[in-house]
Amino acid sequence: MQRLQAWGALFLVLLLAGCGTDRDELVVGNQYEGFITVGAGGTQVPLPEGKWRLVGTSLYAARREIGGVIMRTKQRRVTQLIDFYVPSDELMKDTKYWRPSYKFCGRKDIIYMGKSETYSSSGYFKGMGWDKQDCWGINHWPMTFYGKIPTHLLALRDYVEKNDLELPVTMIAAQYRRSGREKFMSLNYYFNPELEGFAPPQRAEWRTSDWHRDRYSRDPKKKAYIEKLKKWGAEWHARVDRGFRGQLKRGGP
């Protein structure tokens, strides 16, 4: 049994890393800087300045999609998280599975939608969704881990508990979605508002949270905080765009 588990872990690492030498090997516990090259098509996940630790990965949808979560901490408090979803080589071999559409780009109930572009299908994706998606926005996320969630986020929960870290009740996320005829990328950058002096919301549930779009603006400080994240999100969009195209360079802008 131990030998089978060892081979299974090795297979997972190899599949996540891919065959190309230009991809980063995703090893839980390792730290990364600048960006991570992962999945099919040379997709790059841009990282804000500093070192980020990988705490969980997952393969789902019959090994067709790769998920991962990386984090930063300070004084045993989780300061930032990033989770990502990119296509694997298995997906690129099976275009019948391709999932071009993603509901986030059409949402009207989040705090802010900074950009939302979808292009009607023609031929390749006819009847399946969109050829292209390019959107980003601000949303609040309860860190409750209830319901059906990806394996890499369960790994995040376990890592936090094992290392006695403090995870906020709610994080504010800048979310990005890019997709085209060849690949897709979904990125979520989570920020800890409690580090800015905000008290945990009285209710953790998404619809009743103090950070819900129908409530946050009643507090001038929360409104100013969201405006700051809007500015960051708009500026970061350019790096997400370059990462989607595989154009980021080590030590470059």
C-alpha positions as CSV (number, residue, x, y, z in Angstrom):
1,M,0.0,0.0,0.0
2,Q,2.8,2.5,0.9
3,R,4.5,1.7,-2.4
4,L,1.3,2.4,-4.3
5,Q,0.8,5.7,-2.4
6,A,4.4,6.7,-3.2
7,W,3.9,6.0,-6.9
8,G,0.6,7.9,-6.8
9,A,2.3,10.9,-5.3
10,L,5.1,10.8,-7.9
11,F,2.5,10.6,-10.7
12,L,0.8,13.7,-9.4
13,V,4.0,15.7,-9.3
14,L,4.9,14.6,-12.8
15,L,1.5,15.5,-14.2
16,L,1.4,18.8,-12.5
17,A,4.9,19.7,-13.6
18,G,4.3,18.5,-17.2
19,C,6.9,17.3,-19.6
20,G,8.3,20.7,-20.6
21,T,11.3,22.1,-18.9
22,D,9.8,25.6,-18.8
23,R,7.2,24.7,-16.2
24,D,7.6,25.0,-12.5
25,E,7.4,21.8,-10.4
26,L,4.6,22.2,-8.0
27,V,5.7,20.8,-4.7
28,V,3.7,21.4,-1.6
29,G,5.8,23.3,1.0
30,N,8.0,25.0,-1.7
31,Q,8.2,28.7,-2.0
32,Y,7.9,30.7,-5.2
33,E,8.5,34.2,-6.4
34,G,7.6,36.3,-9.4
35,F,5.3,33.9,-11.1
36,I,4.5,30.2,-11.5
37,T,4.4,28.5,-14.9
38,V,1.9,25.7,-14.7
39,G,-0.5,23.7,-16.8
40,A,-0.9,23.6,-20.6
41,G,0.0,26.4,-22.9
42,G,2.7,28.0,-20.9
43,T,0.2,29.6,-18.5
44,Q,1.9,31.9,-15.8
45,V,0.3,32.7,-12.5
46,P,1.7,36.2,-11.5
47,L,2.7,36.6,-7.9
48,P,2.8,39.9,-5.9
49,E,6.2,40.8,-4.5
50,G,7.6,38.4,-1.9
51,K,7.8,34.7,-1.3
52,W,4.7,32.5,-1.5
53,R,4.4,29.0,-0.1
54,L,2.4,26.3,-2.0
55,V,0.1,24.6,0.5
56,G,-2.2,22.5,-1.7
57,T,-2.8,21.2,-5.2
58,S,-5.5,19.2,-6.9
59,L,-6.4,17.4,-10.1
60,Y,-10.1,17.1,-10.9
61,A,-12.5,16.6,-13.7
62,A,-10.7,13.4,-14.7
63,R,-7.2,15.0,-14.4
64,R,-8.2,17.7,-16.9
65,E,-7.9,20.7,-14.6
66,I,-5.1,21.7,-12.1
67,G,-5.9,23.7,-9.0
68,G,-3.5,25.1,-6.5
69,V,-3.3,27.5,-3.5
70,I,-0.4,29.5,-2.2
71,M,-0.2,31.8,0.8
72,R,1.8,34.3,2.8
73,T,1.8,34.7,6.6
74,K,3.1,37.1,9.2
75,Q,3.2,36.4,12.9
76,R,1.1,33.3,12.4
77,R,-1.6,35.2,10.6
78,V,-2.6,34.5,7.0
79,T,-2.1,37.7,5.2
80,Q,-2.8,36.8,1.6
81,L,-3.9,33.8,-0.5
82,I,-3.9,33.0,-4.2
83,D,-5.8,30.0,-5.7
84,F,-5.6,29.2,-9.3
85,Y,-7.2,26.9,-11.9
86,V,-5.6,26.1,-15.2
87,P,-5.9,23.4,-17.9
88,S,-3.8,20.3,-17.8
89,D,-2.3,18.5,-20.8
90,E,-5.1,15.9,-20.5
91,L,-7.7,18.6,-21.2
92,M,-5.8,19.9,-24.2
93,K,-5.9,16.4,-25.7
94,D,-9.7,16.2,-25.3
95,T,-11.4,19.3,-26.8
96,K,-14.8,17.7,-26.4
97,Y,-14.5,18.4,-22.6
98,W,-13.5,22.1,-23.0
99,R,-15.3,24.4,-20.6
100,P,-15.2,27.8,-22.2
101,S,-17.9,29.4,-20.1
102,Y,-17.5,30.5,-16.5
103,K,-20.3,32.0,-14.5
104,F,-18.2,34.6,-12.6
105,C,-18.0,36.9,-15.7
106,G,-21.8,37.3,-15.8
107,R,-22.3,37.9,-12.0
108,K,-24.2,41.0,-11.0
109,D,-24.2,40.4,-7.2
110,I,-20.5,40.9,-6.3
111,I,-19.0,44.0,-4.8
112,Y,-17.5,45.2,-8.1
113,M,-17.1,44.0,-11.6
114,G,-14.1,45.9,-13.1
115,K,-14.2,44.4,-16.6
116,S,-16.4,41.8,-18.2
117,E,-16.0,40.9,-21.8
118,T,-17.4,37.8,-23.5
119,Y,-17.4,37.0,-27.2
120,S,-20.1,34.9,-28.9
121,S,-19.2,31.5,-30.0
122,S,-18.7,30.6,-33.7
123,G,-17.8,27.2,-35.0
124,Y,-15.4,25.7,-32.4
125,F,-17.5,26.4,-29.4
126,K,-20.9,26.7,-31.1
127,G,-23.6,25.9,-28.6
128,M,-21.2,25.5,-25.7
129,G,-20.6,29.0,-24.5
130,W,-18.0,31.7,-25.4
131,D,-14.8,31.8,-27.4
132,K,-13.3,34.3,-25.1
133,Q,-13.7,35.6,-21.6
134,D,-11.8,38.5,-20.0
135,C,-13.2,39.7,-16.7
136,W,-12.1,40.7,-13.2
137,G,-13.9,41.9,-10.1
138,I,-14.0,42.2,-6.3
139,N,-15.9,39.7,-4.2
140,H,-15.9,38.7,-0.5
141,W,-15.2,35.1,0.5
142,P,-16.2,33.5,3.8
143,M,-13.3,31.2,4.9
144,T,-15.7,28.5,6.3
145,F,-14.9,25.6,4.0
146,Y,-18.4,24.3,4.0
147,G,-20.0,22.2,1.2
148,K,-18.2,20.7,-1.8
149,I,-14.8,22.4,-2.3
150,P,-11.7,21.5,-4.3
151,T,-9.0,19.3,-2.7
152,H,-6.4,22.1,-2.7
153,L,-8.6,24.3,-0.5
154,L,-9.2,21.4,1.9
155,A,-5.4,21.1,2.0
156,L,-5.3,24.8,2.9
157,R,-7.7,24.2,5.8
158,D,-5.6,21.3,7.0
159,Y,-2.3,23.4,6.7
160,V,-3.8,26.2,8.7
161,E,-5.0,23.9,11.5
162,K,-1.7,21.9,11.5
163,N,0.5,25.0,11.8
164,D,-1.8,26.8,14.2
165,L,-2.3,29.7,11.9
166,E,-5.0,32.4,12.2
167,L,-7.3,32.6,9.1
168,P,-9.8,35.5,8.9
169,V,-13.5,34.9,8.9
170,T,-13.8,36.7,5.6
171,M,-11.3,37.6,2.9
172,I,-11.7,40.1,0.1
173,A,-10.7,38.7,-3.3
174,A,-9.7,40.2,-6.6
175,Q,-10.8,37.6,-9.1
176,Y,-9.7,37.2,-12.7
177,R,-10.9,35.0,-15.5
178,R,-9.4,34.6,-18.9
179,S,-10.3,32.0,-21.5
180,G,-9.8,31.6,-25.3
181,R,-9.8,28.9,-27.9
182,E,-6.7,27.3,-26.5
183,K,-6.8,27.5,-22.7
184,F,-8.3,29.2,-19.7
185,M,-7.1,30.6,-16.4
186,S,-9.0,31.5,-13.2
187,L,-7.1,33.4,-10.5
188,N,-8.3,34.6,-7.1
189,Y,-6.2,36.9,-5.0
190,Y,-7.4,37.1,-1.4
191,F,-6.6,39.9,1.1
192,N,-7.1,39.8,4.9
193,P,-9.1,42.9,5.9
194,E,-8.5,42.2,9.6
195,L,-4.9,43.3,9.1
196,E,-6.3,46.8,8.3
197,G,-8.1,47.0,11.6
198,F,-11.5,45.7,10.5
199,A,-13.3,43.5,13.0
200,P,-14.5,40.1,11.8
201,P,-18.0,40.3,10.3
202,Q,-20.9,39.5,12.7
203,R,-22.1,36.9,10.3
204,A,-19.9,34.7,8.3
205,E,-22.5,33.6,5.6
206,W,-21.9,35.3,2.3
207,R,-25.4,36.8,1.8
208,T,-25.6,38.3,5.3
209,S,-21.9,39.4,5.7
210,D,-21.0,43.0,6.6
211,W,-18.9,42.9,3.4
212,H,-21.8,42.1,1.1
213,R,-22.2,44.7,-1.7
214,D,-25.5,45.8,-0.2
215,R,-23.8,46.7,3.2
216,Y,-20.1,47.5,3.0
217,S,-20.6,51.0,1.6
218,R,-22.4,52.0,4.7
219,D,-19.0,52.0,6.5
220,P,-16.7,54.8,5.1
221,K,-13.6,52.8,6.1
222,K,-14.8,49.7,4.3
223,K,-15.7,51.7,1.3
224,A,-12.2,53.3,1.2
225,Y,-10.7,49.8,1.6
226,I,-12.6,48.5,-1.4
227,E,-11.6,51.5,-3.5
228,K,-8.0,50.7,-2.7
229,L,-8.5,47.1,-3.9
230,K,-10.2,48.3,-7.0
231,K,-7.2,50.4,-7.9
232,W,-4.9,47.4,-7.2
233,G,-7.0,45.1,-9.2
234,A,-7.1,47.3,-12.2
235,E,-3.4,47.7,-12.2
236,W,-2.7,44.0,-11.6
237,H,-5.0,43.1,-14.6
238,A,-2.1,43.9,-17.0
239,R,0.1,41.2,-15.3
240,V,-2.6,38.7,-15.4
241,D,-3.0,39.4,-19.1
242,R,0.7,38.9,-19.7
243,G,0.7,35.7,-17.6
244,F,-2.2,34.3,-19.6
245,R,-0.1,34.9,-22.7
246,G,3.1,33.5,-21.1
247,Q,4.9,36.8,-21.5
248,L,6.1,37.4,-17.9
249,K,9.9,37.5,-17.4
250,R,12.0,36.9,-14.3
251,G,12.9,40.2,-12.7
252,G,10.8,42.1,-15.2
253,P,7.6,44.2,-14.8
